[in-house]
Amino acid sequence: MRNRITAIRTSTAAELEKQLESDQKNAIILGRLCSMLRKENPAKAIAYCRRASDAEPSNMNHAVGFGAALVQAREFESAVGLFSENNLGCSRQRHGSGQPGDSVISAKAL
């Protein structure tokens, strides 16, 4: 419980990564890193999101975070697949001529 509270209160990625060294499968720390790094370092966030999702596969918050990190990294097809696989209301719809950029990804989860 103490580790959980510490992870929730920690405000920097560096501090969380330090905590993760001693508890590498801590889903709370992994989920926080996923959220924190999503915009500044999407590739790193994806790795943490995937690990959080693997640590707690039934926690849909991790799946949504993982998908959001994929979207941030512009990995749209992977995000659609993840959201669809987890029944998070995502679909891909083609509009226009079928050229790149003519499709829309609709995700209720985001």
Number of C-alpha atoms within 10 A of each C-alpha: 6 6 13 12 10 13 22 12 10 14 13 12 16 11 12 20 15 11 17 18 10 9 13 14 15 19 24 20 26 27 25 24 26 29 21 16 19 24 14 10 14 23 17 14 28 25 16 26 32 20 21 27 22 15 18 17 15 11 13 16 16 27 26 20 25 29 27 26 29 23 20 19 17 12 13 18 14 13 25 22 15 18 24 15 12 15 11 18 14 20 16 15 10 13 11 9 9 9 9 8 10 11 14 12 15 13 16 10 16 13
